Amino acid sequence: MRPARPARRVSSWRSGLVALLLIPLVAALAACGAPTQTPPAVWSTSFDDGTGWVLSSDAVAEVGVTDGRLQVHVFSPGQLAWASSESTWQDCRVIVSAMQVSGPVDNEYGILLRMDDDKSFYAFSVSGDGYVRIAHYADEVWSLLGADWSPSDAVNQGLATNVLEVVAQGTELEFLVNGETVAKSGDSEVTSGPIGLYAGAFSEGDVVVAFDDLSVTSAP
């Protein structure tokens, strides 16, 4: 069984967040002044460019579009990085192909939902060694929405592709991997916000995860 998550793996989120705030001042001011965009009924992209996304890189991680995919490269252990959508979504279905390109399988990657910058969000996470976790981050505190890192046969392990899906409707959240439901939750305090695509490293760095073929539709 997977060992209990060490304290440093919890705090790694906070240290990663701080690192990613060190973006150019001009970009930060532009983001603060930009109005929230109303999402289309259907949004799909194969990531030919970074249109519609907030991207940033620093000494800890590089986030950008490479070879027609949104790629997150986390250099340092105990850190994470993400790209967030410029549009805000409420009831929606998010589907994306996520693939580990290189690095250790003891990692995490997935979808962030109903984000409030780095202050709060829901995280749907899978790992390269076949585990899943659902959690909510707010006020610098993590709350698990179910069991901590649980093994799932639905996850393709190693340097493989997994189709990740989240269906958010009101306070109900459903999480799927490769078409199989792996978790559900009725604990949704926040009902709207941008979405994010992220990757994180634990004890070893140099984790590279790429995302492609994103589809976001309004949930019925």
C-alpha positions in Angstrom: 0.0 0.0 0.0 1.1 3.6 -0.6 2.6 5.1 2.6 0.9 7.9 4.4 1.6 11.2 2.7 4.5 12.9 4.5 4.0 16.5 5.7 6.4 17.8 3.2 4.2 16.6 0.4 1.3 18.7 1.8 3.5 21.8 2.3 4.9 21.4 -1.2 1.7 22.9 -2.6 2.3 26.1 -0.7 5.9 26.4 -1.6 5.0 25.8 -5.2 2.4 28.5 -5.1 4.8 31.0 -3.8 7.3 30.2 -6.4 4.8 30.6 -9.2 3.9 34.1 -7.9 7.3 35.3 -9.0 6.2 36.2 -12.5 7.0 39.5 -14.3 5.3 42.5 -12.7 3.7 43.6 -16.0 2.0 40.2 -16.5 0.7 40.3 -13.0 -0.7 43.7 -13.4 -2.3 42.8 -16.7 -4.0 39.7 -15.1 -5.3 41.8 -12.2 -6.8 44.4 -14.4 -8.4 42.0 -17.0 -12.1 41.4 -16.7 -13.4 37.9 -16.2 -14.4 36.4 -19.6 -17.7 34.7 -20.1 -17.1 31.2 -21.3 -18.6 29.9 -24.6 -21.1 27.1 -24.4 -18.4 24.8 -25.9 -14.7 25.3 -25.7 -12.2 22.9 -27.2 -8.6 23.2 -28.1 -5.7 21.1 -29.3 -3.2 23.6 -27.9 -1.8 25.0 -31.1 -1.1 28.1 -29.1 -1.7 29.4 -25.6 -4.8 31.4 -26.4 -7.3 31.4 -23.5 -4.7 30.5 -20.8 -2.7 32.2 -18.2 0.9 30.7 -18.5 3.9 31.5 -16.3 7.4 30.0 -15.8 10.2 30.6 -13.3 13.2 28.8 -11.8 10.9 26.1 -10.3 8.9 25.1 -13.4 8.1 25.9 -17.0 4.6 26.0 -18.3 3.9 26.6 -22.0 2.7 25.2 -25.3 5.2 22.8 -26.9 4.6 20.8 -30.1 0.9 21.4 -30.0 0.4 20.4 -26.3 0.2 22.3 -23.1 3.3 21.1 -21.2 4.1 21.5 -17.5 7.8 20.8 -16.6 8.4 20.8 -12.8 12.2 21.1 -12.2 12.4 20.9 -8.4 11.2 18.3 -5.9 8.3 19.3 -3.7 6.8 21.8 -6.2 4.0 22.1 -8.6 2.9 24.3 -11.5 -0.2 24.9 -13.6 -1.9 26.8 -16.4 -5.3 28.4 -15.7 -8.1 29.4 -18.1 -8.9 33.0 -18.6 -12.6 32.1 -18.7 -14.7 31.3 -15.6 -16.9 28.2 -15.6 -19.8 27.1 -13.4 -21.7 23.9 -14.3 -19.4 22.2 -16.8 -17.9 19.0 -18.1 -14.1 19.1 -18.5 -12.3 16.4 -20.5 -8.6 16.4 -21.3 -5.9 13.9 -22.4 -3.0 14.0 -19.9 0.2 12.1 -20.5 3.4 11.7 -18.5 6.3 12.6 -20.9 9.2 11.9 -18.6 10.4 11.8 -15.0 9.6 9.7 -11.9 6.2 7.9 -11.6 5.9 9.2 -8.1 4.3 12.4 -9.2 0.9 14.0 -9.5 -1.1 15.7 -12.4 -4.6 16.5 -13.2 -7.4 19.1 -13.3 -8.0 22.1 -11.0 -11.6 23.3 -10.8 -13.4 26.4 -9.6 -10.1 28.3 -8.9 -9.7 31.5 -7.1 -6.1 32.1 -8.2 -3.9 30.3 -5.6 -6.3 30.9 -2.8 -8.7 28.0 -3.3 -9.6 25.3 -5.8 -10.6 21.7 -6.2 -7.9 19.3 -7.4 -8.5 16.1 -9.3 -5.2 14.3 -9.1 -3.7 11.1 -10.6 -0.2 9.8 -10.2 2.1 8.0 -12.6 2.1 4.9 -10.4 -1.7 4.5 -10.5 -3.3 6.5 -7.6 -6.0 9.0 -7.5 -7.0 11.8 -5.0 -9.7 14.4 -4.8 -9.1 17.4 -2.5 -10.2 21.0 -1.8 -7.6 23.7 -1.0 -8.8 26.9 0.8 -7.4 29.2 3.5 -4.0 27.4 3.3 -5.7 24.1 4.4 -6.3 20.9 2.4 -9.5 19.0 2.9 -9.7 15.5 1.3 -12.9 14.7 -0.5 -12.6 11.0 0.1 -9.6 8.8 0.9 -6.0 10.0 0.5 -4.1 8.7 -2.5 -6.0 5.5 -3.4 -4.9 2.9 -6.0 -7.1 2.7 -9.1 -7.0 0.2 -12.0 -8.5 2.9 -14.2 -5.2 4.8 -14.3 -2.7 3.9 -17.0 0.7 3.9 -15.3 4.1 5.3 -16.3 4.7 7.1 -19.5 1.1 6.7 -20.7 -2.0 8.8 -21.6 -5.0 9.1 -19.3 -8.2 10.8 -20.3 -9.3 12.8 -17.2 -12.9 14.1 -16.8 -14.7 16.2 -14.3 -18.4 16.8 -14.3 -19.4 19.7 -12.0 -23.1 20.5 -11.6 -24.1 22.7 -8.7 -22.6 21.1 -5.5 -22.2 17.7 -7.2 -18.8 16.7 -8.6 -17.9 13.5 -10.5 -14.4 12.5 -11.4 -13.5 9.9 -14.2 -10.4 8.4 -15.5 -10.5 6.8 -19.0 -14.3 6.8 -18.8 -14.5 5.1 -15.4 -15.9 7.0 -12.4 -13.3 7.0 -9.6 -14.9 9.4 -7.2 -17.9 11.5 -6.5 -18.4 14.4 -4.0 -21.3 16.6 -2.9 -18.9 18.8 -1.0 -18.6 21.9 -3.2 -18.5 25.2 -1.3 -17.5 27.2 -4.5 -19.6 26.9 -7.6 -17.7 28.8 -10.2 -14.2 29.8 -11.3 -11.5 29.1 -13.9 -10.1 25.6 -14.6 -6.5 24.6 -14.4 -4.2 21.9 -15.7 -1.3 21.0 -13.4 1.6 18.7 -12.5 3.6 18.3 -9.4 6.8 16.6 -8.2 7.3 14.9 -4.8 10.8 13.6 -3.7 12.2 13.8 -7.2 12.0 16.6 -9.7 12.1 16.8 -13.5 8.5 15.8 -13.9 7.1 16.5 -17.4 3.4 16.2 -18.2 1.6 17.2 -21.4 -2.1 18.0 -21.9 -4.0 17.8 -25.2 -7.5 17.7 -26.8 -9.2 19.7 -24.1 -13.0 20.0 -24.2 -15.1 22.1 -21.8 -18.9 22.1 -22.2 -21.7 23.4 -20.1 -23.2 20.7 -18.0 -27.0 20.1 -18.4 
